[in-house]
Structure formats: structure tokens, C-alpha cells
Amino acid sequence: MAKAVVEGAKNVGKVDVELSYFVEAEDLGQFDAILVGTPTYHHDVPIDIKTLFEEASARGINLKGKTGAAFGSYGWSGEAPKLVMEIMKNKFDMNVTEPPLLTKYVPDQSTLEQCRALGKRISESLMR
Ligand SMILES: Cc1cc2nc3c(=O)[nH]c(=O)nc-3n(C[C@H](O)[C@H](O)[C@H](O)COP(=O)(O)O)c2cc1C
């Protein structure tokens, strides 16, 4: 899903796109948009992603006004992307307008197309 989001986000104007499996909290401040892909485990967000936002908060990283979105694969409840978006919106005052993009287990072609469309929309929104 993340690779498809990146495919969609690339080649839109002069937007630089980075796909990372690990990000330091300090580095979050350099991005205009942050799109988090997260599975749901035990009705929750994986600890690595929580820790990332905890550290960003503890270190006073300012994410206000940056674009945020979240997507992910799940099995039966799929809370994690919504929870990440709530952290982005309520804790960091980020600009979160997209609904969470969810898929059950393995994304099919139609979901991957939705991922590309999400990436493209976000990049286009940054060009305005
Ligand atoms: C230990 C464990 C706990 C899980 N808990 C949940 C859950 O609470 N809700 C849910 O929707 N899916 C749950 N799942 C299913 C995963 O979200 C699903 O398999 C997802 O596709 C995992 O994505 P990943 O392979 O990218 O980590 C769980 C899976 C495992 C192995």
C-alpha cells in the first residue's frame, strides 16, 4: 500500500516523495505531508508508531498545519489508521481531511489504485 501511495504521489509538480520504514521524530518537521501506513494489532497502533509521535511531542516538534493521512491493512477491526489520524489532528494540529484508507489483509488492485489516488491527491494539494 505504501509503495502504491508513493507511486501516486510522485511525478506531481516538484513534490519530493520519500518512503521510509523508520523515521526519527526530529525528521518529521522537514516534511509538508506525513502519510502513515499502519496495520492494526490488538485493536491498536503498533508501538513503533506510537513511540514516534510520543517522541515528537516530547521534543516539541511542530507539525501544525502539515498535511496528515493514514492507511493500512487489517483483519477484523482496523482501528489503527483512524487512531493515528486522531493523534495527528488532536495532538499535533495537523491538517487531516482524507478518510482512513483501509483494506482487509492483502490489498487488491482496486485498493492499490485507491492508494495511488490518495498519494496523487495529497501531492496535488501541496502544489496549491
Ligand atoms: C497478533 C495479531 C493481532 C491482530 N489484531 C488485530 C486487531 O485487533 N484488529 C484487526 O483488525 N486486525 C488484527 N490483526 C490482523 C492484522 O491487522 C492483519 O493481518 C494485517 O494485514 C497485518 O498487516 P501487516 O502484515 O502489514 O503487519 C492482528 C494480527 C495479529 C497477528
The ligand as an SDF file (V2000), in Angstrom:
LIG
                    3D

 31 33  0  0  0  0  0  0  0  0999 V2000
   -1.2540  -10.8430   16.9110 C   0  0  0  0  0  0  0  0  0  0  0  0
   -2.1980  -10.2070   15.9210 C   0  0  0  0  0  0  0  0  0  0  0  0
   -3.1760   -9.3240   16.3840 C   0  0  0  0  0  0  0  0  0  0  0  0
   -4.0620   -8.7200   15.4830 C   0  0  0  0  0  0  0  0  0  0  0  0
   -5.0220   -7.8780   15.9570 N   0  0  0  0  0  0  0  0  0  0  0  0
   -5.8920   -7.3000   15.0790 C   0  0  0  0  0  0  0  0  0  0  0  0
   -6.9110   -6.4380   15.5490 C   0  0  0  0  0  0  0  0  0  0  0  0
   -7.0790   -6.1810   16.7370 O   0  0  0  0  0  0  0  0  0  0  0  0
   -7.7470   -5.8880   14.6390 N   0  0  0  0  0  0  0  0  0  0  0  0
   -7.6260   -6.1360   13.2890 C   0  0  0  0  0  0  0  0  0  0  0  0
   -8.3930   -5.5870   12.5050 O   0  0  0  0  0  0  0  0  0  0  0  0
   -6.6840   -6.9660   12.8190 N   0  0  0  0  0  0  0  0  0  0  0  0
   -5.8160   -7.5500   13.6740 C   0  0  0  0  0  0  0  0  0  0  0  0
   -4.8230   -8.3750   13.2030 N   0  0  0  0  0  0  0  0  0  0  0  0
   -4.7260   -8.6310   11.7530 C   0  0  0  0  0  0  0  0  0  0  0  0
   -3.6960   -7.7160   11.0710 C   0  0  0  0  0  0  0  0  0  0  0  0
   -4.0620   -6.3540   11.1950 O   0  0  0  0  0  0  0  0  0  0  0  0
   -3.6260   -8.0850    9.5870 C   0  0  0  0  0  0  0  0  0  0  0  0
   -3.0990   -9.3880    9.4800 O   0  0  0  0  0  0  0  0  0  0  0  0
   -2.8070   -7.1170    8.7870 C   0  0  0  0  0  0  0  0  0  0  0  0
   -2.9520   -7.4660    7.4070 O   0  0  0  0  0  0  0  0  0  0  0  0
   -1.3440   -7.1170    9.2040 C   0  0  0  0  0  0  0  0  0  0  0  0
   -0.6210   -6.2950    8.3540 O   0  0  0  0  0  0  0  0  0  0  0  0
    0.9670   -6.4510    8.2010 P   0  0  0  0  0  0  0  0  0  0  0  0
    1.1940   -7.8540    7.6370 O   0  0  0  0  0  0  0  0  0  0  0  0
    1.3350   -5.3610    7.2240 O   0  0  0  0  0  0  0  0  0  0  0  0
    1.5730   -6.2960    9.5690 O   0  0  0  0  0  0  0  0  0  0  0  0
   -3.9480   -8.9910   14.0920 C   0  0  0  0  0  0  0  0  0  0  0  0
   -2.9490   -9.8750   13.6430 C   0  0  0  0  0  0  0  0  0  0  0  0
   -2.0950  -10.4670   14.5440 C   0  0  0  0  0  0  0  0  0  0  0  0
   -1.0320  -11.4400   14.0240 C   0  0  0  0  0  0  0  0  0  0  0  0
  1  2  1  0
  2  3  1  0
  2 30  2  0
  3  4  2  0
  4  5  1  0
  4 28  1  0
  5  6  2  0
  6  7  1  0
  6 13  1  0
  7  8  2  0
  7  9  1  0
  9 10  1  0
 10 11  2  0
 10 12  1  0
 12 13  2  0
 13 14  1  0
 14 15  1  0
 14 28  1  0
 15 16  1  0
 16 17  1  0
 16 18  1  0
 18 19  1  0
 18 20  1  0
 20 21  1  0
 20 22  1  0
 22 23  1  0
 23 24  1  0
 24 25  2  0
 24 26  1  0
 24 27  1  0
 28 29  2  0
 29 30  1  0
 30 31  1  0
M  END
$$$$
